[in-house]
């Protein structure tokens, strides 16, 4: 998994990568002073994580956060420190393994808070979890079903693709149509 992020808030998009061999999470960033990519190990042994998402600011402190779902289906927030590292995890809740896709990179509801989109394993229902700017169990209100995408097999939330100032969501059909 390689989500796009800017955890050090320098205005350059970085990459957060989880290595399948070790489960270690690395932060690839481009310090302008060196003009070379730097690889920093920020978390260790995440082999049990089924999802890793870099949604932006979830906790409402203007620092970019990291989300993960463990093998037991528990969703965790790792609050960003603003320097490329993250604070201790905060549990959000369980049951997140009922989704086969979890994406986040933007504010889909225009409330100035990062939202999440998840697709259920059964029924292919796509749900929106509106951001609240809180940490812990109150971070997401009840989910909202936004559509059914049974014919799609890949999803991404890359931010604003169309240039209209709104976060976009992409889906690809099994036939390859984006």
Order of alpha helices (4+ residues) and beta strands (2+ residues): beta-beta-beta-beta-beta-beta-beta-beta-beta-beta-beta-beta-beta-beta
